[in-house]
Amino acid sequence: MSTRPEITRSAVRANVAGLSAYSGPEDPGQLARRLGRPTESIIKLDANENPFGPSPLVSEALSQYGTYHVYPDMSQRLAREALSEYVGLPPEHLMLGNGADELIDLLMRAYLDPGDEVVDFPPSFGMYAFNAHTQNARVVEVQRDGRFNISIEETLASLTPRTKLVLLTSPNNPTGNVQPTSDIRRLLETGHLVVLDEAYAEFAAADGQGFESMMTDVANYPNLVVLRTFSKWAGLAGLRAGYAVLPLGVAEHLWKLKPPFNTNVAALVAVRESLAGPGRI
């Protein structure tokens, strides 16, 4: 009979024991099996995946890539150099992640102690609150109005000495609202770290609705982080390729936490080819 002590619930961090697992959308195969329908009959809209898929350059490059047996470049050098031209800032401001989800997690691991606060604006991306709770942080919700706009005055009033992160999405997921840059600058003037998620920026930039990216503003604000992704416009959701545009002071700490091989070689190749393609914005 084994004498090894049983691992009990008490060995797990208390706040983790009380968490519910993240519940995401089903993939088409699972959905088809549950509904008893062929997979090709499923039209899936719940995750905002690009129905057109990636650039043909991506598929060609991945089919010809010959060193999948070699670990990816920990520094992401070639991909960050390509991104540098696209973003308009030096590579030192850039970090790729296993989707923007990983970068959100790294930011919270770097900046949140138990009991710290993050400001969120529901309805918005569910990973903000999920990741905050894994760090035993408190999520302060600032409610949107009937048109899903955000009151900057209410936002400023929600800030406390324990506020560590303000998580703002523009265009917002799922409502599409664009936040005026003047409001974001007022938040930045408070000194709190503002994480601006521009996952849908490429679509907003093309629709002529007045969206202004703040990626290059990162060079001027030590407390502004901008998140972007290749999941949407580039059709790389399955390869998990997101990136953060970071002030150098923030980048310094995130590189300490980033897993060495967090972005796989296929994703790094796909990022470079997506940026080289004629469809980039």
N, C-alpha and C positions, 0 to 999 in steps of 0.2 A: 504494500500500500504506500502510495506516494506521501512523503512528508512535506512536500513543497507547499508553502502557505498559499491559500487561495487569494487571488486578486479580487478585491471587493470594490463596490461602488465608492467607498470612502477614499480609495486611492486616487480617484479622479478629482481634478479641481472642481470645487462646488458649483461654480457658475457653468462649467461645461456639462456637468451631470444634469443640470436643469434645462439645458438647451434642447430645442427641437432641431432635427436635421433640416438642412435647406431643401426645400421642395421645388424643383425646377420643372420645366416642360418636358414632356415625353418625346423621345426620338420617334421618327416616323415608323420604324419597325415595331417598336413596342405598342404604339398607338394602333397600328394595323392589326396586330395580334389581338389586342383587347377588343377591337371592334369587329373582328372576324372579316376584315376586308384586305384586298391586296395592297401592298405598300405603295404601288404606283398610283393608287386612287386617292392617296392622302395629299391634300393641299394644306401645308402647315404654315400658319401665320403668327403663332403665339410667341416666337422668339426673335422676330425681326431678322431672320436669316435672309441673305441675298439670294433670290431665286435664280439669278443668272450665273452664280458661281464665280470663280476667280478668273483673272486674265488668262488667255491661252498661253501667254508667256510663262505663267506659273506652272501650268500642267506640263509644258514641254521641259522646263528646267528641272522639275522634280523627277521626271522620267529619265533624265540623262544624268542626274547627280549620282556620283559613284562612290561616295565615302560615308554612307550611313553608319558604318561600323566605327567611325571615329567620333569622339565626344565633340559637342559644339564648342565654339569659341566662347569662353567665359566672359570676355570683354565685349562681345557682340560688335566687334570693331567695324566690319564691312557694312552691317545693317545700320549701325548708328551713323556711319559716314553718309550713307544714302539718305537716311532720315534727316540729317543735318541740312542738306540742300532743300529738302521738302519743307522743313519747319522754319528754317531761316536763323538757326542758332547753332553754335558749335556742338560737336558730339558730346562734350563734357556735360551738357545739360540734359542728356537723353539716356533713358534706360528702357529696355524692352522687358516685357513680362509674359508669363504664361496666361495671356489674356490680361485685360485691365483689372480683372478680379484679383490677380496676384498682387498687383501694385497697390490696390486699395488695402489689401491685407498687410503688406509691408509697411505702408504709411501708418496704419493703426498699431502695428507691433512696435514701431519706432517711437510713436508719440503718446500713446495712451497708457496711463497707469490705471489700476482699478479705481473706479469712482470718478474718473475724468469724464468730461462731457463732449459729445459731438452734436452738432446742429444739423438736422435733416429736414427736408421739406416734402412730406408725403402728399400725394402719391409720387414716388420716385423709384430709383433703382434699389431693389431689395437687398443687395449685397452690402449697402452702407450699414444698415442697422444690424444685419447678420454678423458682419465682421466686428462691429463695435461690441456686440454682446459677447463674442468670444474673448475679448480683452477685459470683460467685466466693467465696461464703460456704460455710462448713462446716455441714452439717446434723447435729446431735446427736440421735439417736433414743433416746427413753426408751420401752422396750417396755411394752405393756399386759399385764395378767395374763390368765388363762384366761377371765375374764368381761369382758375388754376394759376393765377399770378401770385407773386410773392411781395409782401409788404416789406420794404427795406427797414422801415421804422420798427416793425415788430421783430424783425431779425436782429437789429442792433440791441433791442431791449432784452432779447433772449440770451445775450452773451454774459458770461460770468467769469470770475477768475479761474474756474475749472474748465472752461471751454478750451479744447485743444485743436479741434478741427471743425471747419464749416464745410459741409459737403453739398455743393451746388451743381446742378446739371443743366446745361444749356447747349442745344435744345433739350428740354426735359424729356425724360423717358418715364411715363408713357404719354404725356400730354402735348409735347412739342413746343411748349412755351420757351421763348428766347428771353434771357435775362439781360437787361441793358448793362452795358459795360460801366456806365456811371454808377450803378448800384454796386457792382462788384468792386469798383475802386473805393467806394465808401467802406465796404467791409474790409478791404485790405488795409485801409488807414487805421483800423483798430489794432493792427499788429497780430491778430489771430491768423493761423494758417488756414488759407482758403484752398480747397481742392475743387477745381472746376473741371467737371467731366464733360468733354466735348465729343462724346462717342458718335454723335450724329452730325457733326459739324460739316462734313463734306456734302451732305444733303441740304443743309440749311444754306451753305454758301452758294449753292446752285439755284435756290428758289427765289432769290431776290427779295427776301423778307426782312432785310436789315440786320442779319446776324453778323457779328464781328468776333472773330477768334481773338483770344488773348494769349496765344502761344508765345509770341515774341515779347510780351510784357513780362514774362518770367525773368528776363534779364534785368528788369528794373525793380522787381518786387521780390525780396527775400522770403516772403510768406505766401507766394502763389505757386501752386502746382496745377498743371493742366494735363488731363488724361485724354488719350485718343486710342482708337482701336482699328485694326484691319478686319475685324469680324463683319462689319456692315458694308461699307462702300466697296471693299476689296474682295468680299466673299470668302474670307479665310476663317470663318467661325470655327470650323473643325480643327484647324491647326493651332488655335489659341495664340494670337499675336496681338498684344496691346503694347502701348508705350506711354511713358510719363515724360513730360517736359518739366525739368526740375531746377530750382535755384541751386547753385553749387553747394550751399550749406546744407540743403536737404539731401542732395545726391550723395554727399559724403557719408551720411549715416545709412541711407538705403543700400548702398553697395556693401556695407557690413552685413546686412541681413539677407541680401539676395542669394538664393541657392546658386552654387557655381554654374550648373548646367540647366538653368530654369527654362530657357527657350531652346527648343530642339532645332536640329539642323534643317529640317524641312520648313519649319516656320521662318527661320532666318533667310533661307533661299527665297521663299515665297514673298517675304517683305521686300527684298531687293528687286525682285521681278515685278511686283505690283507697282513699285515706285518708278520703274523704268517704262511701264506701259503707257500707251497713248490715252488711256481712260482716266489717268490721275487728274485730280482737281487742284 
